[in-house]
Amino acid sequence: MSAFPSLLFATAAATAAFHTLIPDHWLPFVLVGRARSWTPRTTALVSGLSALLHTVLSVALGLCALAVGEGSARLLGQRLERASAILLVVFGVAYAAWAWRKGGHFHPGGSLLHGREPEDGCDGHEGPGHPEHLHYHADEGWIASRAGKSALSLALIVGLNPCVLVLPIMVATAERGGRALALVTAAYSLTTAVLMVGLSVAGVVGSRRIPVPAASRYMEAASGLLIAAVGLVFLLLEA
């Protein structure tokens, strides 16, 4: 590989790294994953699906730039970025409302708090001598699994945000032939996927080391509002 394609290869990887460090690529997974007690495997699967959609969409946008012009492709990409930010706001608000609706006072994983014995008995968490001690029961009507439709929706919303920064790199590389374009595309895609998954998993695992005993019952609702705030910030930056 000559010096010029090598430079484009490095530029694509660096662009992917810089772009993926932006919080909207991984912070939503950390917030929801921590609140829902996702395992590293679940976090990797959800963020990996999002990374796949994100890179495929970005590369498709780059190929579109080669066909119809960089200006038109960039405009389409910017509209998709804005749509992704709006959907993050909608998802965050809806997730917070859902979390509050299912009980408001709960621990990660969705256990409802109550201070007295239900009619059908309890598992005895409060122990003798502490009849008013709060204990927890899973709300199966609202929580079918730790990662279900909400996780898939979040993966699609985050993945819908393409990287328009890769467009000029792909356009410049296309002049060097198909092999150079494939290598640059691979550098961008692999760097993006590794960082999105790595940051998401590291964030979920690392955040578990931070104790939040009193606030944990509100964690899912707070996570939804923070996700909405991330989307709102990017809407304001794009304005």
Backbone hydrogen bonds, N-H to C=O, Kabsch-Sander energy under -0.5 kcal/mol:
donor,donor_aa,acceptor,acceptor_aa,energy
6,S,2,S,-2.0
7,L,3,A,-2.1
8,L,4,F,-2.1
9,F,5,P,-2.6
10,A,6,S,-2.3
11,T,7,L,-2.5
12,A,8,L,-2.6
13,A,9,F,-1.9
14,A,10,A,-2.6
15,T,11,T,-2.7
16,A,12,A,-2.3
17,A,13,A,-2.2
18,F,14,A,-2.7
19,H,15,T,-2.7
20,T,16,A,-2.5
21,L,17,A,-1.4
22,I,19,H,-1.1
25,H,22,I,-2.1
26,W,23,P,-1.4
27,L,23,P,-2.7
30,V,26,W,-1.8
31,L,27,L,-2.7
32,V,28,P,-2.4
33,G,29,F,-2.6
34,R,30,V,-2.3
35,A,31,L,-2.0
36,R,32,V,-2.7
37,S,34,R,-0.6
38,W,33,G,-2.6
43,T,39,T,-2.6
44,A,40,P,-2.5
45,L,41,R,-2.3
46,V,42,T,-2.5
47,S,43,T,-2.6
48,G,44,A,-2.1
49,L,45,L,-2.1
50,S,46,V,-1.9
51,A,47,S,-2.6
52,L,48,G,-2.3
53,L,49,L,-2.2
54,H,50,S,-2.8
55,T,51,A,-2.6
56,V,52,L,-2.5
57,L,53,L,-2.5
58,S,54,H,-2.1
59,V,55,T,-2.8
60,A,56,V,-2.5
61,L,57,L,-2.0
62,G,58,S,-1.9
63,L,59,V,-2.4
64,C,60,A,-2.1
65,A,61,L,-1.9
66,L,62,G,-1.5
67,A,63,L,-1.3
68,V,64,C,-3.2
69,G,64,C,-0.5
69,G,65,A,-1.5
73,A,69,G,-1.8
74,R,70,E,-2.6
75,L,71,G,-2.0
76,L,72,S,-2.0
77,G,73,A,-2.5
78,Q,74,R,-2.5
79,R,75,L,-1.8
80,L,76,L,-2.1
81,E,77,G,-2.3
82,R,78,Q,-2.1
83,A,79,R,-2.3
84,S,80,L,-2.4
85,A,81,E,-2.1
86,I,82,R,-2.4
87,L,83,A,-2.5
88,L,84,S,-2.0
89,V,85,A,-1.8
90,V,86,I,-2.4
91,F,87,L,-3.2
92,G,88,L,-2.8
93,V,89,V,-2.4
94,A,90,V,-2.6
95,Y,91,F,-3.0
96,A,92,G,-2.3
97,A,93,V,-2.3
98,W,94,A,-2.6
99,A,95,Y,-2.6
100,W,96,A,-2.1
101,R,97,A,-2.6
102,K,98,W,-2.0
103,G,100,W,-1.4
104,G,99,A,-1.3
105,H,103,G,-2.6
106,F,104,G,-0.9
106,F,217,R,-1.4
107,H,111,S,-1.0
109,G,35,A,-0.8
110,G,107,H,-2.2
111,S,107,H,-1.0
112,L,110,G,-0.5
112,L,137,H,-2.5
113,L,105,H,-1.5
114,H,135,H,-1.5
121,G,118,P,-1.6
127,G,124,G,-0.6
130,H,127,G,-1.2
133,H,130,H,-1.5
135,H,114,H,-1.8
137,H,112,L,-1.3
139,D,110,G,-1.4
140,E,138,A,-1.2
142,W,139,D,-1.3
143,I,139,D,-2.1
144,A,142,W,-0.7
152,L,148,G,-2.0
153,S,149,K,-2.8
154,L,150,S,-2.4
155,A,151,A,-2.4
156,L,152,L,-2.2
157,I,153,S,-2.5
158,V,154,L,-2.6
159,G,155,A,-2.1
160,L,156,L,-1.3
161,N,158,V,-1.4
164,V,162,P,-0.8
166,V,163,C,-0.9
167,L,164,V,-1.2
169,I,165,L,-0.5
170,M,166,V,-2.4
171,V,167,L,-2.5
172,A,168,P,-2.3
173,T,169,I,-2.1
174,A,170,M,-2.0
175,E,171,V,-0.6
175,E,172,A,-0.6
176,R,173,T,-2.3
177,G,174,A,-1.4
181,L,177,G,-1.9
182,A,178,G,-2.4
183,L,179,R,-2.2
184,V,180,A,-2.4
185,T,181,L,-2.4
186,A,182,A,-2.3
187,A,183,L,-2.3
188,Y,184,V,-2.3
189,S,185,T,-2.7
190,L,186,A,-2.7
191,T,187,A,-1.8
192,T,188,Y,-2.2
193,A,189,S,-2.6
194,V,190,L,-2.6
195,L,191,T,-2.0
196,M,192,T,-2.7
197,V,193,A,-2.3
198,G,194,V,-2.6
199,L,195,L,-2.9
200,S,196,M,-1.6
201,V,197,V,-2.7
202,A,198,G,-2.6
203,G,199,L,-2.2
204,V,200,S,-2.3
205,V,201,V,-2.7
206,G,202,A,-2.7
207,S,203,G,-2.2
208,R,204,V,-0.9
208,R,205,V,-0.5
209,R,206,G,-1.4
210,I,207,S,-1.4
216,S,212,V,-1.6
217,R,214,A,-0.5
218,Y,215,A,-2.0
219,M,216,S,-1.6
222,A,218,Y,-2.5
223,S,219,M,-2.6
224,G,220,E,-2.2
225,L,221,A,-1.8
226,L,222,A,-2.3
227,I,223,S,-2.4
228,A,224,G,-2.2
229,A,225,L,-2.0
230,V,226,L,-2.2
231,G,227,I,-2.1
232,L,228,A,-2.3
233,V,229,A,-2.5
234,F,230,V,-1.9
235,L,231,G,-1.8
236,L,232,L,-2.3
237,L,233,V,-2.2
238,E,234,F,-1.6
239,A,235,L,-0.9
